[in-house]
């Protein structure tokens, strides 16, 4: 065992008694237990549980270190998450050891040692005010009944009084959908459930964990109910689901009507068998809008992957109005004047017919002459951190006639794609609509320009800005357009689609050169700093990859060795192409001071099609700025003790009598013989 059992003796009662619980930080304040509400699991305040995922286990030192890194939890919490799903990978090692012939020699902790590791993770969660879902994880689509029985026999009672903790029996025990759950499997799962519920009568338990929601899930839930006797209306049990390989939300809808449900894992587009479920780009949007608590698989990864996928999701959430974290600020320019704008051209105020045609809006802007008109906003001061924008437009024409532009310097502009709400007729042929960015406001935008197109009869009534803290923000260029780059060689072109799935890791949009000479693309930094870079390239036929350069001005370039990058090469299924990932280790190899541009060059080669760029990601360094953790109580250096002597019921009662008025509280389950390693007595 890794941990010394500590017994605290405190003068409290006239008769000695024994209490059993998991270890708990003395400074931690317990969260109230989550509740079933609206047929999903929520906080008692009515908020959805929104979480991400970490793993631990004897054979997974890197994942275990990530799980124990407090910044992993803080990073998740900073984006409004209140839950961590912790998967126990020792169950996977156990499964491999007991089923393969010959068995793979993977290390595995005893379950007691495994739970001691878990104790520390739960303490981190409690210190930060977060919930924990405990999930054993075998090889995906399999489970070991024996391991789960052994694990939950100890784990269920150990954490039954930790009110920030709830249980999921097993991650994806069956391949893959509801129709694949056999009667024998349901019998096994019902037996395991009995152990869990007996050990933790009040802890929420999630069962079944269906990986693919392509079948009607209700029939197997009914069979499982018959075997377990679960009363779903009691508010202690839920069905857990994953939406992998699922293209319709029909079975999710019908399940939620019939039973309490929670999503305990989902991926991102183009990752992990994740398919779009119309009309949602991300599964997170679907669960938010259906009122189902959820867990995102990617949001606790190390910084490179975390930034790459998390910021894409959050961009989408802001633009499509399902971001779960409240905006830091919402600023509305009612256009009673132009005080909030940075500049304007060929516009004037319109005030007539406010009630007749313009929904009571008494001050609007319109073109002052025949040419185009515009207003410009500078994204500083009150407008720092703008992530989305909504322009209320009235028009009496065949088109809306409003264009959106962004600029880094207020001089060089590029038009961005916009969206608009369904127009609503007001009166006299006028219609009203909200115009927005189709995507998030680009992270390197310093200015936004709204243009009233020449020849269109329209007026702008108001502009609303939504702002979030973007100190740790990043961006991703998927190279589907040239909109993100600062410059490029003339002979850099879009690559042909090719075998997208088997050659290019399902990346349909890539860039390449179309001649032998060296060619490049260049980016300008956001906030004058790149603290993180992640580049994906595809190579074959002897290609060595790409070169990097930095510059303070976009003209004078200095080589930045790719030796400063962490690289990983992964073969593609076609056996010809490989994906090569470059990640900047900014702690060990920061970019030179004054860097404002970075260039990615495909060097001179006759096989010019054999290097293709997939995507370029950048972000600012993650530095947690929230409330620090409570100062931990120092752990005393243990005093060596002789081999413990069993304490029988008789001499324990004798000891209790001699310690009259003392409460004995242990951090270990007291079953049968009890061994005491250390006793501390505190008298009142």
N, C-alpha and C positions, 0 to 999 in steps of 0.2 A: 504494500500500500504506500501511496505517495504522501498521504496526509496523516498527521497525528490526530487521533480522536481527542477532542477537548471537552471536558465536562465542567460546566460552570455551576457552582453551588452558591445560591443566593438565599439569604434568610427571607422567607415569605410566608410559609404556612406552618401549622402545628403538626401536620402529618407529611412525611416524605412522599413525593410523587415523581413519576417519570414522564417526560414529554419527548417525542421523537420528531425530528424535522431535518431538513437540509440545512447546511451552514448558511448563515446570512450575515451580510455586512452590518456592523453595529450602527452605522450612520445612514443606512438605507431606509427610505420611507416606502412602504408597500403600496403598489398601485391597486386600485379596486379591481376585482375579477371582471374580465370581459363578459358580456351578456349577449344572448341571442335576441336580436330585434330586427324586424323586417325580414325575417328568414335569412339572416346572415349574422356573423359575429361582429360586435361593435364594442366600443368603450362604453362605460355607463353614461357618459355624456352624449352618446348617440353618434359619435364619429366612427367612420369605417376604420378597420384595421388595415393599414397600408404598410407593406413590409418588403424586405429583401432577404438575401440568403447568404449564409456562411456555412462552412463545413469544418469538421475536425475529426481526427482519428490518428492512431499510432502510425499508420502508413502514409500520412498526408501532412508532413511537417510544414510545408509552405501554406497550405490552406488553414492549418491549425494556427500558425503565426498570424495570418490575416484575421482570423476570427478573434484572436486575443488582442489585436491592435485596437485600442480605444478609438483611434481616428476612423477606423472602419465604421464604427457605430455612430460616431459624431457626424461623419460625412452623410450617412443615411438620414440621420435625424435632422440635419440642416436642410435637407430637401423635403421635410415634412413627413417623414416616415416614422411610425410609432411601433414597429414590430420587426423582429429578426427571426426568421425561420432557421433553426440550427439543425443541420443534418449530421447524424452520427455515422461517419464513414467506416467505423469499425465493423458495423454490420455487413458492409460490402466485403471487407477483408475476410470476415468469418465465412461468408458464403463462398468466396473463392477457395479458401483453405479446405472447405469440407465437401466441395462438389467436383473440383477438377482432378483429373487423374493423369499424370501425377499432380499433386496440389502445388500451387504457387506459394512459395514461402514468404507470405506477407506477415509483417508483425501485427500484433493485435493486443491492445490492453485488456486486462480483465475488465469485466463490467464495472467492478468497484472503482478501478482506476479511471475508467472512462467517465464515470459519473463525477469523480472528483475534478476532472477537467471541465466538465459541464457546469459544475458549481461556480467556477470562476466566471464563465461566460454569463451565467444568470445574474451574478453579482454586478457585472458591468451593466447589463440591461437595467437592473433595478436602480443603480446609481444614476443612470441617465433618464429614468422614468419611461422605459420602453418595455413592451411585451415580448415574450419569447414563446415560439412554437418549437417543441422538441419533436424531431422526425428521424427515426432510424432510416438508413438508406442502404439497401442491398444493391446488387447489380440491377440496373433498371429493368423492370418487368419481371422480377423474381423476388422471393422472400424466403427467409428461413424461419419456420414456425418455432423451432427450438430456441433460436437466438432471441426472437421477439418475446417469447414467454420468459426467458431468463432476464432479458433487459427490463421488461415492464414490471416483472415481479419486484425488482429493486427500485426502478425509477418512479413508478406510479405513486407509491406511498412516500417516497423521498421528497417529492416536490408538491404534494397535494395541498400544502398550506402556503405555497408561494403563489400569491394571487396574480402575479404578472406572468404566470406560466400556464400554458395549456398544451395538449398533446395531439399529435397526428400519428396514428398507429404505424405507418410505413409509407415511404415514398414509392408510388407507382408499383404496387406488388404484382400486377398482371400486365402482360402484353396483349392488347393495349386499351381496347374499348370495353364498354359494359358487357357486350355479348360474349366476351372472352372470359368472364368470371364464371367458373364452373361451380357446381354445388359443393364439391369437395373443398374448393378454395374458400367459399363462403363459410363453410363449417370451420375451417382453420382460423379464419379471421374472426369469427364469432367467439371461438375459444380464447383467442388473444384479447379480444375486447372484454371478456369476462374478468380476466386478470387485471386489466387496466381500470375498469370501473370499480372493482372490489377494492383496489388499492387507493383510488382517488374518487370518492363518491361525488364530489362537487366540481371537479375540474372539467372544463369543456374538452371533449374528445372528438377528433375528426377521423372519420372512417372511409375506407374503400379507395380513395385517391385514384380516381379514374383518369388515365393519362390523355385519352382522346374522347372528346364528347360527340362522336359521330353517330352513336346509337342512343336510343331512349334509355336513360339511366334509371328511371323509376322502377322497372321490374326487379332489378337486382337489389335495389334499396329495400323493396318490400320483402324479398326473400331474406335479406340480412336482418330486417326487423323481426321477422318470424323466428329467426334463430337466436337473436340476442334479447328480444323483449324490450327493445329501446322504445321509450315514450318520447317522441320527437318534440312534443309540445312542452316538455319539462324544461327546455332551454339549456340542456347540457350536452347535446350531441348535434353534429353537423356532418354533411357529406362533403369531402374535399374533391375538387376537380382540377384538371389541367386542360387547356384548350389546344394542345399540340395536334397537328394534323386535322384540325377542325375548320370547316369553311362556312358553317351556318350556326347561328345562335339559338336555333329552335330547341334543341335538347337542353340547353342551359336555361332557357326561359321556362320550359315545362317542369324542370327539376326544382327551380326556385319557388314555383307556385306550390309544389307539393311538399318540399322538405327544406330545412335550413341548409344553406350551402355556402362554401367559401372556396375561392381560388387560392391554391397554395403554391403555384408556380406558373409563370408564363414567360415567354421569350419576346424577342423583337423581330420585326420583319427581316427576312433573309437570314435568320439565325435559327438553329435548333428546331428544325421541322415546323417552324412557325408559319402558318398560312394566314392570309388576310381573311377576316370575317366581316363582310360588307355590312354597314358602310364604314367600318372602323379601320384606321390605319394600324393602331396599336390595340392589343387586347386590353391594356389598361384603361383605355377610353371606354370600352364596352363595359367593363366591370364597374367603373365609376358611375356611368350613366344608368346602369341597372341596379345600383346600390348594393353591390357584392364586394365584400372585403377581399383584398388581393395581395399577392406576393410577386414581385418582379425579380427574375433570376439574376439580373445583371448589375443591379445598382450598388452592390458592395464590393465590386471587383477592385483590383489594384488600379492606380490612377489612369493608366493608358486605356484599358478597356472600359473602365468606369466612365471616363470622359467621352469616349467614342460613342457609346450607346446611350448612356444616361442623358446627355445633353440633347441628343436627337429626340428622345421621348419627351423631355421637358419642353423643348421648342414646340413640339406638336401639341402638347397639353395646353400651353399658353395660347397658341393660335386658335385652337378648336374649343377653347373655353371649358376644359375639364381639369385644369391644374388644381390639385387638391390643396396647395399651399396658398394662403391669401396673399394678394399683391402687397408689396411694401407701400405702394402709393398708386392712386388713381387720380389723374389730373385731367380735367375737362376744360378745353378752351371753347367757351361759348361764343367766341367771335363777336363780342360786344365791342372789342377793339382789337388791335394787333400787338398788344403788349407782350404776349408770350412768344410771338414769332421773332425770327432773326432778321428776316427781310421779306419783302413782297414786291410784286411787279404786276401792273395792269389789272389791279383789282379795286373794287369799291364796295361799300356796304349797301345792302338792300334791306328795307324795313317794312315795305308795304305788304298788305294782304296776308299778314301773319296768320290770322285765324282762318281765312278763306282757303288758302292753298298750302300753308307751310306748318301745319300742326301746332300752331301757336308760337312758333319760333320767330321772335321779333327782331332778330339781328342776324343777317347772313352775309356772306361775301359772294360777289359775282364778278365777271369780267367787266373792266371799265371801258374797253374798246373792242375792236374787231379781232385783235390777235389773242393768243393764249395768255392766260393769267396764272399767277402762281403765288404761293406763300411757302416760306422755308422755316423749319424749326431746327435749332441747334440742340443736340442731345447732351447738354450739360446742365449744371445747376439742378433745378427741380425736375428736369427731364433726363437725368442720368439713370441708366439702367432700363430704358424703355425696351420692353420685350414684345409688345403688340400695340396696335393702334387701330382705332375705328373712326372712320370719317362719315358723318351723316350728310347724305347728299339728296337734294331735290332736283329733279330734272323733268323737262317737258320736251322730250325729243326721242329719237329712235335708239339712242345710246346714252349711257351714263355720262361719258365725257370727262372722266377724272383719271389721271395717270399718277403713279407713285414712283419717286426716284429716291435713291440714297447716294451719299457721297462721304468720303473720308475727310475731305478738306473744304467742302463747300464750293469747289470749283469744278471738279471732274465728276459728272453725274452718270449713273446708270439706272435704267428703268428696271423695276422689279415686277414680278407677277402679282396680280391682285385678285381678290375674290370679292364677292358682294352677296348680301342677303337677298332673299326674294323680294322684289319691289312691291310696294303697297301703294295703291292709288289714293291720293288725297282728294283733290278736286280740280276742275278746270283743265284736265289733261296732265296735271302734275303727278309725279310718283316719288316715293321716298325709299331709299335703300341705304344700307351701311356698307361702305367699302373698307376692306382690310387687306393687309399683306397676306398672300397665300401661304407664306411661311413666316417664321419668326423674323423680326427685324434683324438684319445681319449684324453680327457681333462687332464688326469693324466700322459700322455706320456712325459717322459723326454728325450728319445732317439728314433730314428728310424733307423732300420737296413734294408738294401737292400741286398738280397742274390742272387748270381748267382748260380743256381743249378748245381751240378756236372753232367757232361755228356751231357749238352745241349750246342749247339753252339749258343752263343748270345753275345751281347755287349750292354752296356748302354751308350747312347750318351749325355744325360743331365738330370738334376733333377731340377724341378721348384717348389718352395715353395710359397704358398699364405698365408699371415699373416693378422690377424685382431686383434684388441684390445680384449683380453680375460679377462680383469680384473674382469668382472662381470660374468664370464662364469660358466656354470654348466654342469652337465651330468645326464643322465637317464639310469638306468639299468632296462630293461623290463624283466629281468630274463628269457630270451629265450636261453641264454647260461650262462656259468660261467666266461666269459671273464673279467668282470668288478671287480670281487671280489678279495680281497687279500687272503682270506682263508675261509674254511667252514668245518663244521662237515662232517664226512664221510657219515652219514645217512641223509644228506640234499639232496633231489632228486627233479626232475621235477614232478609236479603234473599232474595227468591225466586231459584230456581236460574238461570233464564234460559238463554241460549245460552252455556253455560259455556266451551266451547272458543273460539268466535269472538268473544265479547264481553268475556270476563273472564279471558283468558289461562289457561284451564283451572283457575280458582280456584272451587271449588263453594260455599265458605262465606264469606259477606261480611256486613257490618253496614251498616245504613242507618237514617235517621230516617223516621217515617211521618206527619210534619206539617211545616208550613212553618217553624216557629220553630227557632232554633238548638238543636242537641242535641250531646251529647258522650259520650265514654268516657274514663276516667282510669286511670292505672297508678301503682303505687307502685314506687319504685326498689329495686334489689338493692344491698346494701352502701352505700346512701345516695348512689350515684353512677350517673348515666348518662353514659358516655363515647361511646357510639355509639347512634344511632337510625336505623331504617329503616322507613318506612311506605309501603305500597302502597295507592293509592286508584284507583278507576275513575270517570271523569267523562264527561259528554256534555251537549249542549244548552246551552252557555254556562256551565256550572259552572266555577268558578275553583279548586276544590279545598277544602282544609281550613285551619284555624287551630290554632296551638299555644299552650299556656299552661303555666307552671311554678308550683309552690307548695312551701313548706316544710312544710305541714301538711294539705294536701288540702282546705282551706277558702278560704284567701286566694290568689287567682290573679293572676299577672302575665303579660301578653302576651309571647310569645317569637316574634319575627317569623319568618315562613317565608322571609324573605330570608336568614336564617342557615342555611337548608337548601340543599343542592344538589338541584335538581329535574331530572327527565328525563321527558318525555311521549312515549309510544309509541302510535301508532294501532293499534287492534285490527282483525282481519280483516273484521269486519262493516261497517267504515266509519263506524260511529256512535259507539261507545265508544272511549275512550283510557285507557291505564294511566298514572298519574302517580306516579312514585317520588320520595320525599323521603328524603334522606340527610343526617344531621347532620355537618357539618364541625367536629368537636370541637376541632381544633387552632386553627382560625380563630375559631370561635364557641362556646366552651364554655358549658354551661348555668350559670345563676347559682349561686354558692356557696350551699349549704344546700338545694338542690333535692332534694325527696324524692318529689314527684309530678309527673307530666306529663299534660296533658289535650289530647285531640285533638277539635276541635269542627268539625262541619259547620255553616256559618253559615246564617243565615236566607235562605231562598229558596223561591219558590212551587213550583219544580220539585224537590220534595224527594227524589224517587227518583233524581235525576241525579248524585248523589255517593254512592258506596259504598266502604266501607273493606274492603280485602282481607286485610291482615295487618300486624302490628306486631312489630318485632324490636328487641331492645336487647342491649347487651353492655358489658363493662368494657374499657377501653383495652388494646390489646396492647402490652405492654412486655416485651421479651425479657429473661429473668433467668438464662439458662444461661451456659455457659462462653464467654468472648469468643473471637473469632477471633484467630489468631496475628497479631502486629504485622507488617504488610507491610514488605518491604524497599523503601526509597525508590527510585524509578526515576530514574536520573541524567539530567540534561538532555543531550539528544544534541548532539554537535558537528557543525555543518554539514560535509558532505563533498562533494567533486566527484562528477560522474557516475561511477558505478562502472565499472571496467574488467574485462572478462571474464577469468576465471582459467582457462587451459587446463590440460589434464591434464599437459602437460609442465612448465609453470612451477609448477603445484601440487606436482608431485613434487619439483621443485627446492626449493620453499619448505619442503616437508616434510623434506627432507634437512638443510636449514639449521636446522630446529627439531627436531633429533634428540631423541627422548625426550618429545615433546609429543603429547597427544591433542587432536584437533580435534573439537568436538561442536557440531552445529548444531541450530537449532530449525526448520529448513526442509528440505524434501525436496531432496537433492542429485542432480539429474538433468541430465546434459549439462553445459552451461556453468553455473558457479557464480559468483554475484556476492557480494562481501564488502563490507558497509557499515561494519562495525566489528569490530575485533579487540582482545581484551584478553588479555594474557599474564600468567600468574601462575607464578612459578618456585618450586619447593620448595627 
